[in-house]
Amino acid sequence: MPSRSSWLRRFPQILQAAPVSPLAEAKRADRASALVRRAAAHAAADGAAEAAARHLLTLLDDWPGIATVSGYLPIRDEIDPLPAMRALVARGIRVGVPVIVAKATPLRFREWRPDCTMVRGPFGTTAPATGDWLTPDLLIVPLLAFDRAGHRLGYGGGYYDRTIAGLQGAGPVRAVGFAYAGQEVARVPVEETDAPLDAVVTEAGVVLPAAEAGG
């Protein structure tokens, strides 16, 4: 697996040059099974969002200095981060949600509050109608599947990979996957453009990759 620094330096060239590969085709097949596993986890998810929120807040106690966090508004059967986002706002942390500006571009993040007015966006998303644009110190990232090495299987659009690359090019930013424990797999197929996660939070606890955990 390439180091985070080498991945970040090479990201623009990799993204331009990468053809459709057998690995990319395998990831498409894996998404179908991951959707089935996530739906099953969601159906049995009583109290999962609140439990995951508690684990996230405990994790952030170990990562001081985070003032701005990006969350997301769940679609389909994604685990709900809203309990965590409300708790962050109550702590005085600014929270943003992603806005898709254009296809194949990095996300932007508009400030969210529990009482803000929402409008519809592309791909079934919603976002605040108004609010400041924020630059997060930490991103809470939805996913289809994850493994214990900190790899994430997303939807295939590359939005979060582009976004994390751009943010980390400007300064230190952490990315945390947010998922059901049932979304864990033995190994996520990884391409060079895939941004690694610093942790994954589920209702069962926090998964830290070996390097982050000091292993």
matplotlib code that plots the C-alpha trace (Angstrom):
import matplotlib.pyplot as plt

x = [0.0, 1.5, 2.1, -0.3, 2.3, 3.2, -0.5, -1.1, 1.8, 0.8, -3.0, -3.5, -1.3, -2.8, -6.3, -5.6, -3.8, -5.8, -7.8, -10.6, -8.8, -9.8, -9.5, -12.0, -14.3, -13.9, -14.8, -18.1, -19.0, -18.1, -20.4, -23.4, -22.7, -21.8, -25.2, -26.8, -24.7, -25.4, -29.2, -29.1, -27.1, -29.5, -32.5, -31.0, -29.7, -31.8, -29.7, -26.7, -26.6, -26.5, -23.9, -21.7, -22.1, -20.8, -17.8, -17.0, -17.1, -14.8, -12.4, -12.4, -11.4, -8.1, -7.7, -7.7, -7.9, -10.6, -12.9, -14.7, -16.1, -17.9, -20.8, -23.3, -27.1, -27.8, -29.4, -30.9, -29.6, -26.5, -25.9, -27.3, -24.7, -27.2, -27.0, -23.2, -23.6, -26.0, -23.6, -20.7, -22.7, -23.6, -19.9, -19.3, -17.8, -18.9, -20.4, -20.7, -22.4, -21.2, -22.4, -21.8, -20.8, -20.1, -19.4, -15.9, -14.9, -14.1, -16.9, -17.6, -19.1, -21.9, -22.4, -25.3, -27.2, -30.1, -32.7, -31.4, -33.6, -32.7, -32.9, -32.6, -29.4, -28.1, -28.0, -30.7, -28.8, -29.9, -28.0, -28.6, -30.2, -27.8, -24.7, -21.0, -18.7, -16.4, -13.1, -13.2, -10.4, -12.1, -14.4, -17.1, -17.3, -20.1, -19.1, -20.3, -17.6, -14.4, -11.5, -9.2, -6.4, -8.5, -9.6, -13.0, -15.3, -17.3, -19.9, -17.3, -17.7, -14.4, -15.8, -14.4, -11.0, -10.7, -11.8, -9.5, -6.5, -7.2, -7.7, -4.6, -2.6, -3.4, -2.9, -3.5, -7.0, -8.4, -10.9, -13.1, -15.4, -18.9, -20.5, -22.3, -20.1, -21.7, -20.1, -16.6, -15.0, -11.7, -10.1, -11.3, -9.7, -7.6, -6.6, -3.9, -6.5, -8.3, -7.8, -7.0, -9.1, -7.6, -10.3, -13.7, -16.4, -19.3, -21.9, -19.4, -16.5, -13.6, -11.3, -7.9, -5.5, -2.3, -0.2, -2.7, -3.0, 0.8, 0.9]
y = [0.0, 3.4, 5.8, 8.7, 11.3, 9.5, 9.0, 12.7, 13.8, 11.5, 11.9, 14.4, 12.4, 9.0, 10.3, 11.6, 8.5, 5.7, 3.6, 1.3, -1.6, -5.2, -3.9, -1.2, -3.8, -5.9, -2.9, -2.5, -6.1, -5.7, -2.7, -4.9, -7.3, -4.4, -2.9, -6.1, -6.3, -2.7, -3.1, -6.1, -4.1, -1.2, -3.4, -4.6, -1.2, -0.2, 2.3, 2.0, 5.7, 6.8, 4.2, 5.3, 8.9, 8.1, 6.3, 9.2, 11.7, 9.6, 9.4, 13.1, 13.5, 11.8, 14.2, 17.7, 20.9, 19.9, 22.9, 22.1, 18.8, 17.7, 15.3, 14.2, 13.7, 10.0, 8.6, 5.1, 2.9, 4.7, 4.9, 8.1, 10.6, 13.2, 12.3, 12.8, 16.0, 17.4, 16.5, 18.2, 21.4, 21.2, 21.1, 24.3, 22.5, 23.9, 21.2, 21.3, 19.0, 18.2, 20.0, 18.6, 21.7, 19.8, 16.3, 15.0, 18.0, 18.2, 18.6, 21.9, 22.0, 24.4, 25.0, 22.9, 23.4, 21.3, 23.9, 25.0, 25.1, 22.4, 22.2, 19.3, 18.7, 16.2, 12.4, 12.5, 14.7, 17.7, 20.7, 23.8, 26.6, 29.2, 29.2, 29.7, 27.6, 25.7, 23.9, 20.9, 19.6, 16.2, 14.5, 12.0, 9.8, 7.5, 4.2, 0.9, -1.3, -1.0, -3.1, -3.0, -1.4, 1.8, 1.2, 2.4, 1.2, 4.2, 4.7, 5.1, 8.8, 9.7, 12.8, 12.1, 11.0, 14.3, 16.2, 14.6, 15.0, 18.7, 19.3, 17.3, 19.2, 22.4, 21.1, 18.3, 16.8, 13.6, 11.3, 9.0, 6.4, 6.1, 2.7, -0.3, -2.9, -5.3, -3.4, -4.6, -7.0, -8.8, -6.7, -3.8, -3.7, -0.6, 1.7, 4.3, 7.1, 5.7, 8.0, 6.0, 6.6, 7.5, 5.5, 3.9, 4.4, 1.9, 1.2, -1.5, 0.9, 2.5, 0.7, 2.3, 1.2, -0.3, 2.9, 5.1, 2.6, 2.5, -1.2]
z = [0.0, -0.9, 1.9, 2.5, 1.4, -1.8, -2.6, -2.1, -4.3, -7.2, -7.0, -9.9, -12.3, -11.2, -11.7, -15.2, -16.4, -14.9, -17.4, -16.5, -15.0, -13.9, -10.3, -11.0, -12.5, -9.4, -7.2, -9.2, -8.4, -4.8, -4.5, -5.3, -2.4, -0.1, -0.7, 0.4, 3.5, 4.4, 3.9, 6.3, 8.9, 8.5, 9.1, 12.4, 13.4, 16.4, 18.4, 16.1, 15.2, 18.8, 19.7, 16.8, 17.8, 21.3, 19.9, 17.5, 20.4, 22.4, 19.5, 19.1, 22.8, 21.7, 18.7, 20.2, 18.2, 15.8, 15.3, 12.1, 11.0, 7.8, 8.3, 5.7, 5.4, 5.0, 1.9, 1.4, 4.2, 5.2, 9.0, 10.3, 11.5, 12.6, 16.4, 16.1, 14.2, 16.8, 19.6, 17.8, 17.4, 21.1, 21.8, 19.9, 16.8, 13.4, 11.2, 7.4, 4.9, 1.4, -1.6, -5.1, -7.2, -10.5, -11.7, -11.0, -8.8, -5.1, -2.7, -0.9, 2.6, 3.7, 7.4, 8.9, 12.1, 13.4, 12.6, 9.2, 6.1, 3.6, -0.2, -2.7, -4.5, -7.1, -6.6, -4.0, -1.6, 0.4, 1.7, 3.7, 1.7, 3.1, 5.3, 5.4, 3.3, 5.7, 5.4, 7.7, 10.0, 10.0, 7.5, 8.5, 5.4, 4.3, 2.7, 1.3, 2.9, 4.9, 6.1, 9.1, 7.1, 6.7, 3.2, 2.1, -0.8, -1.9, -4.7, -7.4, -8.2, -6.6, -4.8, -1.4, -2.8, -4.8, -1.8, 0.7, -1.7, -2.1, 1.6, 2.7, 0.1, 2.0, 5.5, 8.0, 7.7, 9.1, 7.4, 9.5, 7.9, 9.5, 9.1, 10.5, 11.9, 9.4, 6.6, 7.4, 4.9, 5.0, 2.3, 0.2, -3.3, -3.5, -6.4, -6.2, -6.2, -3.1, -0.1, 3.1, 6.3, 9.6, 11.5, 11.0, 13.6, 13.9, 16.6, 17.9, 18.4, 16.6, 14.1, 13.8, 11.0, 12.3, 11.7, 13.5, 16.4, 16.7, 15.5]

ax = plt.figure().add_subplot(projection="3d")
ax.plot(x, y, z, "-o")
ax.set_aspect("equal")
plt.show()
